[in-house]
Amino acid sequence: MPAMETLTDDVLIARALASVPGIGVFDPGALERLPLKGLMHTHWRIRGRDLVLRAPRAGDAADLVRQAAAFARMAASGRTPKLAAAADLPALAQTLAAIHRLPLPSPSDRLPLASPPDPFADALITVERNAAYLARANVMPDARAQIEAELDWARGFAAANADPLARGPRALIVSDAHPGNFLVRADGIAVFLDLERALYGAPAIDLAHATLRPATRWDGDCDAVLSPDDTARFHAAYFAAAGPVAEEALRPWLLPMRRLTWLRTTTAFARFRAAGALAGLAPERRAHAENVIADSLDPEIIAGIRRIWTTV
């Protein structure tokens, strides 16, 4: 009886992709595993092919269908994959504007991407789920009190503004617009890479996530803390690209969506800590993530962020 063939991951991946249109047969030795930076996906570069393989570490077929739809629909923006270096704020702003300008399909044509009738209320559900982890995340009492005060504000804002929130601006958004999810091509155009959370929602959420301290620090390759002036310049670059009609529609929502997105990110960090979600990261990456989470849950940092809400 012949010995059973033992196949490496590289060989298995190459064989699985051999019949995929646009990829075809390639040498398994051309696969280069990229550094593990996120919690949800593993990436490989296919050397010599200008291709990156993106594989979810968890999920189901429906997740893959949604991500495929997001990549297909955002392709028309000209700002999704074809990669290179590190992003800057004007490039990020212009890319988000290009994505947000894409035509909005009728509600019946938005599936399989989500399209919540009230994006604020939908995000608040996520915040409430994340906030359940605060007690297990060793968050200092002062920090927890401030987070819960912001959560009370969000609940009140959602209840008092249900009608205008339901009529607010809508676009195809990326939902995870932290700077580490962008790369810049040699021609200076930023491309957005991580389309896993794409949906039809409030574009102001993307603008907030691209500039808030917890998000801008998350990726160690572009760790930064933006000043209110930096954020204002980002908004100016975005509205220069998006146009005056978009600016008039979006300006009233920048601050409330910013506060909500800060809550979403900060409570997600509490969930990561409580659930041990960082355990699978490489040591250096895990140390950075733990540092960012500690920074984001520090009561003095939280107080400083809350003090500048009115200046954003």
C-alpha positions as CSV (number, residue, x, y, z in Angstrom):
1,M,0.0,0.0,0.0
2,P,1.6,3.4,-1.0
3,A,2.4,5.8,1.8
4,M,-0.2,8.6,2.3
5,E,1.0,11.9,0.9
6,T,1.5,14.6,3.5
7,L,0.7,18.0,2.1
8,T,1.8,21.3,3.5
9,D,-0.5,24.3,3.9
10,D,1.1,26.0,1.0
11,V,0.5,23.1,-1.3
12,L,-3.1,22.7,-0.1
13,I,-3.8,26.4,-0.7
14,A,-2.2,26.3,-4.2
15,R,-4.2,23.3,-5.2
16,A,-7.4,24.8,-3.9
17,L,-6.8,28.0,-5.9
18,A,-5.6,26.3,-9.1
19,S,-9.1,26.2,-10.7
20,V,-10.1,29.7,-9.5
21,P,-10.6,32.1,-12.4
22,G,-8.0,34.9,-12.3
23,I,-5.6,32.9,-10.2
24,G,-4.9,29.4,-11.8
25,V,-1.8,27.2,-11.2
26,F,1.1,28.7,-9.4
27,D,4.2,27.4,-7.5
28,P,3.3,26.8,-3.8
29,G,6.7,28.2,-3.0
30,A,5.4,31.6,-4.2
31,L,3.2,31.9,-1.1
32,E,4.5,34.3,1.5
33,R,2.6,34.6,4.7
34,L,2.2,38.2,5.7
35,P,2.5,39.5,9.3
36,L,-0.5,38.7,11.5
37,K,-1.9,42.1,12.3
38,G,-5.7,41.7,12.7
39,L,-7.9,39.3,14.6
40,M,-10.1,38.0,11.8
41,H,-8.0,37.2,8.7
42,T,-4.7,35.6,7.6
43,H,-3.0,37.0,4.5
44,W,-0.5,35.6,2.0
45,R,1.3,37.4,-0.9
46,I,1.6,35.4,-4.1
47,R,5.0,36.5,-5.2
48,G,5.3,37.4,-8.9
49,R,1.6,37.6,-9.3
50,D,0.6,41.0,-7.8
51,L,-2.0,39.1,-5.7
52,V,-2.7,38.9,-2.0
53,L,-4.7,35.9,-0.6
54,R,-7.1,36.9,2.3
55,A,-8.5,34.0,4.3
56,P,-10.9,34.4,7.3
57,R,-10.0,32.5,10.4
58,A,-13.6,32.1,11.4
59,G,-17.0,32.6,9.9
60,D,-19.2,30.8,7.4
61,A,-20.2,30.9,3.7
62,A,-22.5,33.9,4.3
63,D,-19.5,35.9,5.6
64,L,-17.6,35.1,2.4
65,V,-20.6,36.1,0.2
66,R,-20.9,39.4,2.0
67,Q,-17.2,40.2,1.7
68,A,-17.2,39.2,-2.0
69,A,-20.2,41.6,-2.6
70,A,-18.4,44.4,-0.7
71,F,-15.2,44.0,-2.9
72,A,-17.3,43.9,-6.1
73,R,-19.4,47.0,-5.2
74,M,-16.5,49.1,-4.0
75,A,-14.4,48.3,-7.0
76,A,-16.2,51.0,-8.9
77,S,-14.7,53.6,-6.6
78,G,-11.2,52.8,-8.0
79,R,-9.9,52.8,-4.4
80,T,-9.9,49.1,-3.4
81,P,-7.0,46.8,-3.8
82,K,-3.7,47.3,-5.7
83,L,-1.5,48.0,-2.8
84,A,1.8,49.6,-1.6
85,A,3.0,51.8,1.4
86,A,1.4,53.7,4.3
87,A,-1.5,56.1,4.2
88,D,-1.8,59.8,5.0
89,L,-4.9,61.7,6.0
90,P,-5.8,63.5,2.8
91,A,-5.4,60.3,0.8
92,L,-7.6,58.5,3.4
93,A,-10.2,61.2,3.2
94,Q,-10.3,61.2,-0.6
95,T,-10.7,57.4,-0.7
96,L,-13.6,57.4,1.7
97,A,-15.2,60.2,-0.3
98,A,-14.8,58.1,-3.5
99,I,-16.5,55.1,-1.8
100,H,-19.2,57.1,-0.3
101,R,-20.0,58.7,-3.6
102,L,-20.9,55.4,-5.2
103,P,-24.6,55.2,-6.2
104,L,-26.9,54.0,-3.5
105,P,-28.9,51.0,-4.6
106,S,-32.6,50.5,-3.8
107,P,-33.2,48.7,-0.5
108,S,-34.1,45.5,-2.3
109,D,-30.7,45.5,-4.1
110,R,-28.5,46.0,-1.1
111,L,-28.4,42.4,0.1
112,P,-26.2,40.6,1.1
113,L,-24.8,43.7,2.7
114,A,-26.6,45.0,5.7
115,S,-28.6,48.2,5.4
116,P,-30.0,49.1,8.9
117,P,-32.9,51.6,8.9
118,D,-31.3,53.6,11.7
119,P,-27.5,53.2,11.6
120,F,-27.1,55.0,15.0
121,A,-29.5,52.6,16.7
122,D,-27.8,49.6,14.9
123,A,-24.3,50.7,16.1
124,L,-25.7,51.3,19.6
125,I,-26.8,47.6,19.8
126,T,-23.2,46.6,19.2
127,V,-22.0,49.1,21.9
128,E,-24.5,47.6,24.4
129,R,-23.2,44.1,23.7
130,N,-19.6,45.2,24.1
131,A,-20.4,47.2,27.3
132,A,-21.5,43.9,28.9
133,Y,-17.8,43.1,29.1
134,L,-16.7,46.2,31.0
135,A,-17.1,44.5,34.4
136,R,-14.8,41.6,33.3
137,A,-12.2,43.8,31.6
138,N,-10.6,45.3,34.7
139,V,-11.6,48.8,33.6
140,M,-10.9,51.3,36.3
141,P,-14.0,52.7,38.1
142,D,-13.5,56.3,36.8
143,A,-13.1,55.1,33.2
144,R,-16.1,52.8,33.5
145,A,-18.2,55.7,34.9
146,Q,-17.2,57.9,32.0
147,I,-18.0,55.2,29.4
148,E,-21.3,54.6,31.0
149,A,-22.0,58.3,31.0
150,E,-21.4,58.4,27.2
151,L,-23.6,55.3,26.8
152,D,-26.4,57.1,28.6
153,W,-25.9,60.1,26.3
154,A,-26.1,57.7,23.3
155,R,-29.3,56.1,24.5
156,G,-30.9,59.5,25.0
157,F,-29.7,60.8,21.6
158,A,-31.1,57.8,19.9
159,A,-34.5,58.1,21.5
160,A,-34.7,61.9,21.0
161,N,-33.6,61.8,17.3
162,A,-35.1,58.6,15.9
163,D,-36.9,60.4,13.0
164,P,-33.9,62.5,11.8
165,L,-31.5,59.6,12.3
166,A,-33.7,57.4,10.1
167,R,-33.6,60.1,7.4
168,G,-29.9,60.8,7.7
169,P,-27.3,60.5,5.0
170,R,-26.6,56.9,3.7
171,A,-23.8,55.5,1.7
172,L,-21.8,52.3,1.1
173,I,-19.4,52.5,4.1
174,V,-16.4,50.4,5.2
175,S,-17.2,50.6,9.0
176,D,-13.6,49.8,10.0
177,A,-11.8,52.8,8.6
178,H,-8.8,52.9,11.0
179,P,-5.7,54.0,9.2
180,G,-4.0,50.6,9.3
181,N,-6.6,49.3,6.9
182,F,-5.4,51.7,4.1
183,L,-2.3,51.5,2.0
184,V,-1.0,54.0,-0.5
185,R,0.0,53.2,-4.1
186,A,3.0,54.7,-5.7
187,D,0.8,57.4,-7.3
188,G,-0.4,58.6,-3.9
189,I,-3.9,57.1,-4.0
190,A,-4.9,55.3,-0.8
191,V,-6.7,52.0,-1.2
192,F,-8.9,50.4,1.4
193,L,-8.2,46.8,2.2
194,D,-10.5,45.3,4.9
195,L,-14.0,45.1,3.5
196,E,-15.3,42.5,6.0
197,R,-17.6,45.0,7.7
198,A,-18.9,46.9,4.7
199,L,-22.6,47.9,4.8
200,Y,-25.0,50.6,3.7
201,G,-25.0,53.1,6.7
202,A,-23.9,56.5,8.0
203,P,-20.8,57.8,6.2
204,A,-20.0,59.9,9.3
205,I,-19.1,56.7,11.1
206,D,-16.2,56.1,8.7
207,L,-15.0,59.7,9.1
208,A,-15.0,59.2,12.9
209,H,-13.2,55.9,12.9
210,A,-10.4,57.2,10.6
211,T,-9.5,59.9,13.1
212,L,-10.4,58.8,16.6
213,R,-7.5,58.1,19.0
214,P,-8.4,54.4,19.7
215,A,-8.5,53.7,16.0
216,T,-5.5,55.7,14.9
217,R,-3.3,54.0,17.4
218,W,-4.5,50.4,16.6
219,D,-2.0,49.5,13.9
220,G,1.6,49.7,15.1
221,D,2.8,50.7,11.6
222,C,0.9,53.9,11.6
223,D,0.4,54.6,15.4
224,A,-0.6,58.3,15.8
225,V,-2.7,60.6,17.9
226,L,-4.5,63.3,15.9
227,S,-5.1,66.8,17.2
228,P,-8.5,68.6,16.6
229,D,-6.7,70.6,13.9
230,D,-5.6,67.3,12.2
231,T,-9.2,66.1,12.3
232,A,-10.4,69.4,10.9
233,R,-7.9,69.1,8.0
234,F,-9.1,65.5,7.4
235,H,-12.7,66.7,7.2
236,A,-11.8,69.6,4.9
237,A,-10.0,67.1,2.5
238,Y,-13.0,64.8,2.6
239,F,-15.5,67.6,1.9
240,A,-13.3,69.0,-0.9
241,A,-13.6,65.6,-2.5
242,A,-17.2,64.9,-1.6
243,G,-18.6,68.3,-2.5
244,P,-20.8,70.9,-0.8
245,V,-24.1,68.9,-1.0
246,A,-22.4,66.1,1.0
247,E,-20.9,68.6,3.4
248,E,-24.3,70.2,4.1
249,A,-25.9,66.8,4.7
250,L,-23.1,65.3,6.9
251,R,-21.8,68.2,9.0
252,P,-24.7,68.0,11.6
253,W,-23.8,64.3,12.1
254,L,-20.1,64.5,12.6
255,L,-20.1,65.0,16.3
256,P,-22.9,62.5,17.4
257,M,-21.5,59.8,15.1
258,R,-18.0,60.5,16.4
259,R,-19.1,60.0,20.0
260,L,-21.0,56.8,19.1
261,T,-18.0,55.4,17.1
262,W,-15.7,56.2,20.0
263,L,-18.0,54.2,22.2
264,R,-18.1,51.3,19.7
265,T,-14.3,51.2,19.5
266,T,-13.6,51.6,23.2
267,T,-16.2,49.1,24.4
268,A,-14.9,46.7,21.7
269,F,-11.4,47.0,23.3
270,A,-13.0,46.1,26.6
271,R,-14.5,43.0,25.0
272,F,-11.1,42.1,23.4
273,R,-9.4,42.3,26.8
274,A,-12.2,40.4,28.7
275,A,-12.5,37.6,26.1
276,G,-8.8,37.1,25.6
277,A,-9.1,37.9,21.9
278,L,-5.5,38.9,21.4
279,A,-4.1,35.5,22.4
280,G,-3.5,34.5,18.8
281,L,-1.4,37.5,17.8
282,A,2.4,37.4,17.5
283,P,4.1,38.7,20.7
284,E,5.1,42.1,19.3
285,R,1.7,42.7,17.8
286,R,0.0,41.5,20.9
287,A,2.1,43.8,23.2
288,H,1.2,46.8,21.0
289,A,-2.5,45.9,21.0
290,E,-2.5,45.5,24.8
291,N,-0.8,48.9,25.1
292,V,-3.4,50.6,22.9
293,I,-6.3,49.0,24.8
294,A,-4.8,50.1,28.1
295,D,-4.4,53.7,26.7
296,S,-8.0,53.7,25.4
297,L,-9.4,52.6,28.7
298,D,-7.3,55.0,30.8
299,P,-9.6,57.4,32.6
300,E,-7.4,60.5,31.9
301,I,-7.3,59.7,28.2
302,I,-11.0,59.2,28.1
303,A,-11.6,62.5,30.0
304,G,-9.3,64.3,27.5
305,I,-11.2,62.9,24.5
306,R,-14.5,63.9,26.0
307,R,-13.3,67.4,26.6
308,I,-12.7,68.1,22.9
309,W,-16.0,66.8,21.6
310,T,-17.2,70.4,21.3
311,T,-14.2,71.5,19.3
312,V,-14.4,68.8,16.6
